[in-house]
Amino acid sequence: MSVDSRWIPCRLKIEPSVCTPEYDGIILVSGTSPGVEEPEPFKTVLYCAAQIDDALQNIGAVLPINLPARRLIYSPTGPLNMDYHDVRSFSEAAIRGIQRALKAGVRCPMIVLLPDLRFENVELVTLLGALEGLYVPLEVRESHPGRCYKAHQLGVWSTICSQKLQAIVKLASALESGRYVARDIGGADPERMTPTRVEEYIAELFHGSNISVQVISDEDTLLQEYPLFATVNRAASVIPRHRGRIIFLTYEPQNPACVLETLLLVGKGVTYDTGGADIKIEGGMIGMSRDKCGAAACTGFMQVVNLLQPPTVKVVAALCVVRNSVGENSYVADEVITGKSGRRVRVVNSDAEGRMAMADALFHIKEMALCSVNPHIFTVATLTGHAKLAAGTGYSIVMDNAVARQSSNAEKLQASGETMGDPFEISRIRREDFRFHEGRAEGDDVRQAANVLSTKLERGHQGPAAFLIMASGLDKHGLGADRPLRYSHLDIHASARRLPDQPSATPVLALAKRFLIDGKAL
């Protein structure tokens, strides 16, 4: 597996010794007291420093060291002695270490990966944190070619066995390439990543790869096959560069007979959300270019799939890329739109565009699932502010339908995310969520939303999952159906990160661990 330098922060190189002369700084991330468990020569340097600096274990330091690199950047996690600590502490410390090294003038860093038996995947998560700290935003790379890389190479040294280290570096390269792509698409401004330019980026990314790309942008086709999406697209469609499109990405193993599981993803890719006719007010539009992070994460996950080439998993992603513009052609409350499922949807709030944009693609993905091997359907979206109220900043939420719940998908995804520093909370979709979205006027089948913010509702993040099930026809494929289908909705509003921070690229790591790494022969 080789990762193109265009899709990763820098090249990784395993070093057999810390004495290699090509590096000008060594970053050491540690979760233990300084000068106690580190290998030499780091142990002596840190022990001496700790005698004169009581804050060393908490804030770290740049220290001289008798090695060719000359500088040791010590980046501690701080004490990890509480039950609630998790592996994210190592990723965060690695990011801080990279940032401090760059400020110190380091241009060719090496990172030391130390094991810690208290947490799984410590070395991998530490390395991913270092790579995240080296990410350069897409617009910066394009406008300042000389700033494309914060470091052209990151050396990697560890006390663990060479075979395990090689596997970690290979996996980190694939995972970080996926997160890099997700950050590019999710974080780029609304003009750099218009729907047309998202398509261009993806076409370049997957050209000549293991991923096939199909784009549906013809307005007549969208109106016929994706009428709810076309409704959201109406106002934007009058501007060529803002015209929406559905982008299908497909990966099939070389031997289709070996497929044991099929993942089908639908990603919300709203390149900018003005709120439409129900326009966002009081500064509520700031940061709405991040409303495409669901589709961005799906694309990033497909890049991981592209690089790892799992032999037993087929993956399809439908990216619903659209701009929720406002204008004379905007869709408005009170409209009744018949979705591809045949359900008549009463519009209540044009600012609930994400569920509208995904519902028809979810219908088509559902139809694919019916003829797929062991299918599992996901929607991935920055959907509701209520998710942040319920789970808190930094946490995604997973909601299973009854079929997915039988196989404990949410619990397995949560466990996978926990070991990768990509945490999930679990919510249940309840009967009240479906009742809320039942049609109320004669002839209506589904009520699209409420006419207030999700943060004002009792079950503001669960309801949209029920809407997607109802509007797509997935409610016909529950436990008692002839063809039950597993479906999970991932609300990443609280974890995707808002400006000025770079996108988190969640849930690429959790999905990869759950479906591509655990128990899979890559």
C-alpha positions as CSV (number, residue, x, y, z in Angstrom):
1,M,0.0,0.0,0.0
2,S,1.4,3.4,-1.0
3,V,-0.2,6.7,-0.1
4,D,0.1,9.5,-2.6
5,S,1.8,12.5,-1.0
6,R,-1.1,14.7,-2.1
7,W,-3.4,13.0,0.4
8,I,-1.3,12.8,3.6
9,P,0.3,15.5,5.8
10,C,3.8,14.1,5.4
11,R,5.8,10.9,4.6
12,L,6.4,8.5,7.5
13,K,9.7,6.8,7.9
14,I,10.5,4.1,10.5
15,E,14.0,4.7,12.1
16,P,16.0,2.0,13.7
17,S,17.8,4.4,16.0
18,V,17.2,7.8,17.7
19,C,20.8,8.7,16.6
20,T,19.8,9.2,12.9
21,P,21.3,12.6,11.9
22,E,18.6,13.8,9.6
23,Y,16.2,15.0,12.4
24,D,16.3,18.3,14.3
25,G,13.9,17.5,17.1
26,I,12.5,14.4,18.9
27,I,9.0,14.4,20.3
28,L,8.3,12.1,23.2
29,V,4.7,11.6,24.4
30,S,4.4,9.9,27.7
31,G,1.6,9.0,30.1
32,T,3.9,8.3,33.1
33,S,5.9,10.4,35.5
34,P,9.0,11.9,33.7
35,G,12.3,10.1,34.2
36,V,10.8,6.8,35.4
37,E,9.8,4.4,32.6
38,E,11.2,6.0,29.4
39,P,14.1,4.3,27.5
40,E,17.6,5.9,27.7
41,P,18.8,8.5,26.9
42,F,15.4,10.1,27.5
43,K,15.0,8.8,31.0
44,T,18.1,10.5,32.4
45,V,17.3,13.8,30.7
46,L,13.7,13.8,32.0
47,Y,14.7,12.7,35.5
48,C,17.2,15.6,35.8
49,A,14.6,18.1,34.4
50,A,11.9,16.8,36.8
51,Q,14.2,17.7,39.8
52,I,14.1,21.4,39.0
53,D,10.6,21.6,37.4
54,D,7.5,20.4,39.3
55,A,5.3,21.3,36.3
56,L,7.1,19.1,33.8
57,Q,4.6,16.2,34.1
58,N,1.8,18.6,33.2
59,I,3.1,21.1,30.7
60,G,6.2,19.5,29.2
61,A,9.3,21.3,28.0
62,V,11.9,21.6,25.2
63,L,15.1,20.1,26.6
64,P,18.6,19.7,25.2
65,I,19.7,16.2,24.6
66,N,23.0,14.7,23.5
67,L,21.7,13.3,20.2
68,P,22.1,14.6,16.6
69,A,18.6,16.1,16.9
70,R,19.8,18.2,19.8
71,R,16.2,19.0,21.0
72,L,13.8,16.8,23.0
73,I,10.2,18.0,23.0
74,Y,8.6,16.3,26.0
75,S,4.8,16.3,25.7
76,P,3.2,14.6,28.6
77,T,-0.5,13.5,28.9
78,G,-0.5,14.6,32.5
79,P,-1.7,12.1,35.2
80,L,-4.0,9.3,33.9
81,N,-5.1,7.9,37.2
82,M,-8.8,8.3,37.0
83,D,-11.4,5.8,35.7
84,Y,-12.7,8.3,33.1
85,H,-9.4,8.9,31.3
86,D,-9.1,7.5,27.8
87,V,-6.7,7.2,24.9
88,R,-7.5,10.6,23.6
89,S,-5.0,12.0,26.1
90,F,-2.2,10.6,23.9
91,S,-3.5,12.0,20.7
92,E,-3.9,15.4,22.3
93,A,-0.4,15.3,23.8
94,A,1.0,14.4,20.4
95,I,-0.7,17.3,18.7
96,R,0.6,19.7,21.4
97,G,4.1,18.1,21.0
98,I,4.1,18.7,17.2
99,Q,2.8,22.3,17.7
100,R,5.5,23.0,20.3
101,A,8.2,21.5,18.1
102,L,7.2,23.7,15.2
103,K,7.3,26.8,17.4
104,A,10.8,25.7,18.5
105,G,12.0,25.7,14.9
106,V,11.9,22.0,14.3
107,R,11.4,21.2,10.6
108,C,12.2,17.5,10.5
109,P,10.7,15.9,13.6
110,M,11.0,12.3,14.9
111,I,8.3,11.0,17.2
112,V,8.9,8.3,19.9
113,L,6.0,5.9,20.3
114,L,5.9,4.3,23.8
115,P,3.5,1.5,24.8
116,D,1.1,2.0,27.7
117,L,-0.7,-1.1,28.9
118,R,-3.6,0.9,30.3
119,F,-5.0,1.7,26.9
120,E,-5.4,-0.1,23.6
121,N,-3.8,1.3,20.4
122,V,-1.7,3.9,22.3
123,E,1.1,3.9,19.7
124,L,-1.4,4.2,16.8
125,V,-3.4,6.9,18.4
126,T,-0.2,8.9,19.3
127,L,1.0,8.7,15.7
128,L,-2.4,9.8,14.4
129,G,-2.3,12.8,16.7
130,A,1.1,13.8,15.4
131,L,-0.1,13.6,11.9
132,E,-3.2,15.6,12.7
133,G,-0.9,18.3,14.1
134,L,0.9,18.5,10.8
135,Y,-2.2,19.0,8.7
136,V,-2.2,22.1,6.4
137,P,-5.7,23.3,5.3
138,L,-6.5,22.9,1.6
139,E,-6.8,26.7,0.9
140,V,-3.4,27.4,2.5
141,R,-1.8,24.7,0.4
142,E,-3.3,26.0,-2.8
143,S,-2.7,29.7,-2.1
144,H,0.8,29.3,-0.7
145,P,2.6,26.3,-2.4
146,G,5.6,26.9,-0.2
147,R,3.5,26.1,2.9
148,C,2.1,22.7,1.7
149,Y,3.9,20.8,4.4
150,K,4.8,21.7,8.0
151,A,7.3,18.8,7.7
152,H,8.1,16.7,4.7
153,Q,8.9,13.7,6.8
154,L,8.1,12.4,10.2
155,G,10.5,9.9,11.6
156,V,9.1,7.1,13.8
157,W,11.0,5.2,16.5
158,S,9.7,2.9,19.1
159,T,10.7,0.2,21.6
160,I,8.0,-2.2,20.3
161,C,9.0,-5.0,17.9
162,S,9.7,-3.9,14.3
163,Q,6.9,-6.0,12.8
164,K,4.3,-4.4,15.0
165,L,5.7,-1.0,14.3
166,Q,5.6,-1.5,10.6
167,A,1.9,-2.6,10.8
168,I,1.1,0.5,12.9
169,V,2.8,2.9,10.5
170,K,1.1,1.3,7.5
171,L,-2.3,1.5,9.2
172,A,-1.8,5.1,10.4
173,S,-0.9,6.2,6.9
174,A,-4.2,4.8,5.5
175,L,-6.3,6.2,8.4
176,E,-4.7,9.6,8.3
177,S,-5.1,9.8,4.5
178,G,-8.8,9.3,5.0
179,R,-9.0,11.9,7.8
180,Y,-6.9,14.3,5.6
181,V,-9.5,14.0,2.8
182,A,-12.3,14.5,5.2
183,R,-10.7,17.6,6.6
184,D,-10.1,19.0,3.1
185,I,-13.7,18.6,2.0
186,G,-15.3,19.4,5.4
187,G,-13.1,22.3,6.3
188,A,-12.8,24.1,2.9
189,D,-14.8,27.4,2.5
190,P,-18.2,27.3,0.7
191,E,-16.8,28.6,-2.5
192,R,-13.7,26.3,-2.5
193,M,-16.0,23.3,-2.0
194,T,-19.1,24.1,-4.0
195,P,-20.9,21.0,-5.2
196,T,-19.1,21.1,-8.5
197,R,-15.7,21.4,-6.8
198,V,-16.5,18.6,-4.4
199,E,-17.0,16.5,-7.5
200,E,-13.8,17.6,-9.0
201,Y,-11.8,16.9,-5.8
202,I,-13.3,13.4,-5.5
203,A,-12.7,12.7,-9.2
204,E,-9.0,13.5,-8.7
205,L,-8.8,11.6,-5.5
206,F,-10.1,8.3,-6.8
207,H,-8.8,8.5,-10.4
208,G,-7.3,5.1,-11.3
209,S,-8.1,3.7,-7.8
210,N,-10.2,0.9,-6.4
211,I,-13.2,3.2,-6.0
212,S,-15.7,3.8,-8.8
213,V,-17.4,7.2,-9.0
214,Q,-20.9,7.9,-10.4
215,V,-22.3,11.5,-10.4
216,I,-25.9,12.3,-10.8
217,S,-26.4,16.0,-11.5
218,D,-28.9,16.2,-14.3
219,E,-31.8,18.2,-12.9
220,D,-34.5,16.2,-14.5
221,T,-33.0,13.0,-13.1
222,L,-32.7,14.5,-9.7
223,L,-36.3,15.7,-9.8
224,Q,-37.6,12.2,-10.8
225,E,-35.3,10.0,-8.6
226,Y,-34.4,12.4,-5.7
227,P,-37.4,14.7,-5.4
228,L,-36.8,15.7,-1.8
229,F,-33.1,16.5,-2.6
230,A,-34.2,18.4,-5.7
231,T,-36.5,20.5,-3.5
232,V,-33.6,21.6,-1.4
233,N,-31.5,22.2,-4.5
234,R,-34.0,24.5,-6.2
235,A,-32.7,27.9,-5.0
236,A,-29.1,26.9,-5.6
237,S,-29.7,25.3,-9.0
238,V,-29.9,28.7,-10.7
239,I,-26.2,29.2,-10.1
240,P,-24.2,26.6,-12.1
241,R,-21.3,26.2,-9.5
242,H,-23.9,25.7,-6.7
243,R,-26.0,23.0,-8.4
244,G,-26.4,20.0,-6.3
245,R,-25.4,16.4,-7.1
246,I,-25.5,12.9,-5.7
247,I,-22.1,11.2,-5.8
248,F,-22.0,7.4,-5.5
249,L,-18.7,5.9,-4.5
250,T,-18.4,2.1,-4.7
251,Y,-15.7,-0.4,-3.6
252,E,-15.9,-4.1,-4.5
253,P,-13.3,-6.7,-3.5
254,Q,-11.4,-8.3,-6.3
255,N,-13.4,-11.5,-5.7
256,P,-17.1,-10.6,-5.2
257,A,-17.7,-14.2,-4.0
258,C,-15.7,-13.4,-0.9
259,V,-18.0,-10.6,0.3
260,L,-19.3,-11.3,3.8
261,E,-20.7,-7.8,4.6
262,T,-21.9,-4.8,2.7
263,L,-21.7,-1.3,4.2
264,L,-24.0,1.4,2.6
265,L,-23.4,5.0,3.7
266,V,-25.4,8.1,3.1
267,G,-23.6,11.4,3.9
268,K,-25.0,14.8,4.3
269,G,-23.0,17.2,2.2
270,V,-24.6,20.6,2.6
271,T,-21.8,22.9,1.3
272,Y,-23.5,25.9,2.9
273,D,-26.6,26.2,4.9
274,T,-28.3,29.6,5.0
275,G,-31.4,28.1,6.4
276,G,-33.2,28.8,3.2
277,A,-36.5,30.8,3.4
278,D,-36.4,30.1,7.2
279,I,-33.1,32.0,7.2
280,K,-30.6,31.7,10.0
281,I,-30.5,34.9,12.1
282,E,-28.4,36.4,14.9
283,G,-25.1,35.1,13.4
284,G,-26.4,31.6,13.1
285,M,-24.9,31.2,9.6
286,I,-21.3,31.4,10.8
287,G,-19.6,28.0,10.4
288,M,-22.3,26.5,8.2
289,S,-19.7,25.5,5.6
290,R,-19.1,22.6,8.0
291,D,-22.5,21.2,7.3
292,K,-20.9,19.0,4.7
293,C,-18.8,17.1,7.3
294,G,-21.0,14.0,7.0
295,A,-20.3,13.5,3.3
296,A,-16.7,14.5,3.9
297,A,-16.3,11.7,6.5
298,C,-17.9,9.2,4.2
299,T,-15.4,10.2,1.5
300,G,-12.6,9.9,4.0
301,F,-13.8,6.5,5.0
302,M,-13.8,5.4,1.3
303,Q,-10.2,6.6,1.0
304,V,-9.3,4.3,3.9
305,V,-11.2,1.5,2.1
306,N,-9.4,2.3,-1.1
307,L,-6.0,2.0,0.6
308,L,-6.7,-1.1,2.8
309,Q,-8.7,-3.0,0.2
310,P,-10.6,-5.2,2.6
311,P,-11.2,-8.6,0.9
312,T,-14.5,-9.4,2.5
313,V,-16.3,-6.0,2.7
314,K,-18.2,-4.2,-0.1
315,V,-18.8,-0.5,0.6
316,V,-21.1,2.0,-1.2
317,A,-21.4,5.7,-0.2
318,A,-24.0,8.1,-1.5
319,L,-22.9,11.7,-1.0
320,C,-25.8,14.2,-1.0
321,V,-23.9,17.4,-2.0
322,V,-26.1,20.5,-2.1
323,R,-26.3,24.1,-1.0
324,N,-29.3,25.3,1.0
325,S,-29.5,28.7,-0.6
326,V,-32.1,31.4,-0.2
327,G,-33.8,33.1,-3.2
328,E,-36.9,33.5,-5.2
329,N,-36.8,29.8,-6.0
330,S,-36.4,28.6,-2.4
331,Y,-38.6,25.9,-1.1
332,V,-40.8,27.0,1.7
333,A,-42.9,25.7,4.6
334,D,-46.3,24.2,3.7
335,E,-45.1,22.6,0.5
336,V,-46.0,18.9,0.1
337,I,-43.3,16.9,-1.7
338,T,-43.7,13.2,-2.7
339,G,-40.4,11.5,-2.0
340,K,-39.1,8.6,-4.1
341,S,-40.6,6.2,-1.5
342,G,-44.0,7.5,-2.4
343,R,-44.4,9.1,1.0
344,R,-45.9,12.7,0.9
345,V,-43.7,14.9,3.1
346,R,-45.1,18.2,4.5
347,V,-42.4,20.8,4.7
348,V,-42.4,22.7,8.0
349,N,-39.0,24.3,8.2
350,S,-36.6,24.9,5.3
351,D,-33.7,24.8,7.8
352,A,-34.3,21.1,8.2
353,E,-32.7,20.5,4.8
354,G,-30.3,17.8,5.8
355,R,-32.9,15.1,6.3
356,M,-34.6,16.1,3.1
357,A,-31.3,16.0,1.1
358,M,-30.6,12.4,2.4
359,A,-34.0,10.7,2.4
360,D,-34.2,9.8,-1.3
361,A,-30.6,8.6,-1.4
362,L,-31.4,6.5,1.6
363,F,-34.4,5.0,-0.4
364,H,-32.1,4.0,-3.2
365,I,-29.4,2.7,-0.8
366,K,-32.2,0.7,0.9
367,E,-33.1,-0.8,-2.5
368,M,-29.4,-1.8,-3.0
369,A,-29.4,-3.3,0.4
370,L,-32.2,-5.7,-0.5
371,C,-29.9,-7.4,-3.0
372,S,-26.7,-7.1,-1.0
373,V,-24.8,-9.6,1.2
374,N,-25.3,-9.0,4.9
375,P,-26.1,-5.2,4.5
376,H,-25.8,-2.5,7.1
377,I,-27.0,1.0,6.2
378,F,-25.7,4.2,7.8
379,T,-26.6,7.9,7.6
380,V,-23.8,10.3,8.7
381,A,-24.7,13.9,9.2
382,T,-24.1,17.1,11.2
383,L,-27.8,17.1,11.7
384,T,-28.9,18.7,15.0
385,G,-27.8,21.2,17.5
386,H,-29.7,19.0,20.0
387,A,-26.9,16.4,19.6
388,K,-24.5,18.8,21.2
389,L,-26.8,19.5,24.1
390,A,-27.4,15.8,24.7
391,A,-23.8,14.4,24.3
392,G,-21.6,17.4,24.7
393,T,-18.8,18.8,22.5
394,G,-16.6,16.1,21.0
395,Y,-19.0,13.2,21.1
396,S,-20.9,11.6,18.2
397,I,-24.2,9.9,18.7
398,V,-25.2,6.5,17.2
399,M,-28.9,5.4,16.9
400,D,-29.8,1.9,15.8
401,N,-33.1,0.7,14.4
402,A,-34.4,-2.4,16.1
403,V,-32.7,-4.7,13.5
404,A,-29.3,-3.2,14.1
405,R,-29.9,-3.2,17.8
406,Q,-30.3,-6.9,17.8
407,S,-26.6,-7.3,16.7
408,S,-25.5,-4.6,19.3
409,N,-24.1,-2.4,16.5
410,A,-24.2,0.8,18.6
411,E,-22.3,-0.9,21.5
412,K,-19.7,-2.3,19.1
413,L,-19.2,1.0,17.3
414,Q,-18.9,2.8,20.7
415,A,-16.3,0.2,21.8
416,S,-14.3,0.7,18.6
417,G,-14.4,4.4,18.9
418,E,-13.3,4.3,22.5
419,T,-10.1,2.5,21.5
420,M,-9.3,5.0,18.7
421,G,-10.1,8.2,20.5
422,D,-13.3,8.7,18.4
423,P,-16.0,8.4,21.0
424,F,-19.7,7.8,20.6
425,E,-22.7,8.1,22.9
426,I,-25.7,5.9,22.3
427,S,-29.3,7.0,21.9
428,R,-32.5,5.0,21.3
429,I,-35.1,5.8,18.7
430,R,-38.5,5.6,20.4
431,R,-42.1,5.5,19.5
432,E,-42.5,9.2,20.4
433,D,-40.0,10.1,17.6
434,F,-42.2,8.3,15.0
435,R,-45.4,9.8,16.3
436,F,-43.9,13.3,16.2
437,H,-43.2,12.9,12.4
438,E,-46.6,11.4,11.4
439,G,-48.5,13.5,8.9
440,R,-51.1,15.8,10.5
441,A,-53.0,17.3,7.6
442,E,-55.2,15.0,5.4
443,G,-53.1,13.4,2.7
444,D,-49.8,14.0,4.5
445,D,-47.7,10.9,5.3
446,V,-44.7,12.5,7.0
447,R,-44.1,15.7,8.9
448,Q,-40.7,17.0,8.0
449,A,-39.8,18.8,11.2
450,A,-40.9,21.3,13.8
451,N,-40.9,25.0,13.3
452,V,-38.4,25.6,16.1
453,L,-34.8,24.8,16.6
454,S,-33.9,21.2,17.6
455,T,-32.4,22.5,20.8
456,K,-35.9,23.6,21.8
457,L,-37.4,20.1,21.5
458,E,-37.5,17.3,24.0
459,R,-36.0,14.7,21.6
460,G,-34.4,16.9,19.0
461,H,-31.7,14.5,17.7
462,Q,-33.7,11.3,17.8
463,G,-36.6,12.6,15.8
464,P,-34.7,13.1,12.5
465,A,-33.6,9.5,12.6
466,A,-37.3,8.5,12.7
467,F,-38.0,10.9,9.8
468,L,-35.3,9.3,7.7
469,I,-36.7,5.8,8.4
470,M,-40.3,6.9,7.5
471,A,-39.5,9.1,4.5
472,S,-37.2,6.5,2.9
473,G,-39.5,3.5,3.5
474,L,-37.1,1.8,5.8
475,D,-40.0,1.4,8.3
476,K,-41.2,-1.5,6.1
477,H,-38.0,-3.4,6.9
478,G,-38.1,-3.7,10.6
479,L,-37.8,-6.8,12.8
480,G,-41.2,-8.3,11.7
481,A,-40.6,-7.7,8.0
482,D,-39.8,-10.4,5.4
483,R,-36.6,-8.5,4.6
484,P,-35.4,-6.8,7.8
485,L,-32.6,-4.3,7.3
486,R,-30.0,-3.0,9.7
487,Y,-29.9,0.8,9.8
488,S,-27.9,3.2,12.1
489,H,-28.0,7.0,12.1
490,L,-24.8,8.9,13.2
491,D,-25.3,12.5,14.3
492,I,-21.8,14.1,14.3
493,H,-22.9,17.7,14.9
494,A,-21.2,17.8,18.3
495,S,-18.0,16.1,17.2
496,A,-17.2,17.5,13.7
497,R,-15.8,20.7,15.2
498,R,-16.7,24.3,14.3
499,L,-14.5,27.1,13.1
500,P,-11.8,28.2,13.8
501,D,-10.8,24.6,14.7
502,Q,-9.9,22.1,11.9
503,P,-12.6,19.4,11.3
504,S,-12.1,16.3,13.4
505,A,-12.9,13.9,10.5
506,T,-15.0,11.9,12.9
507,P,-16.2,9.1,12.6
508,V,-13.6,7.8,10.1
509,L,-11.5,6.1,12.9
510,A,-14.5,4.5,14.6
511,L,-16.0,3.1,11.4
512,A,-12.6,1.8,10.2
513,K,-11.9,0.1,13.5
514,R,-15.3,-1.5,13.6
515,F,-15.7,-2.7,10.0
516,L,-12.2,-2.7,8.4
517,I,-9.8,-3.7,11.2
518,D,-11.5,-5.7,13.9
519,G,-11.4,-9.4,13.0
520,K,-10.6,-8.6,9.4
521,A,-7.7,-10.0,7.5
522,L,-6.3,-7.0,5.6
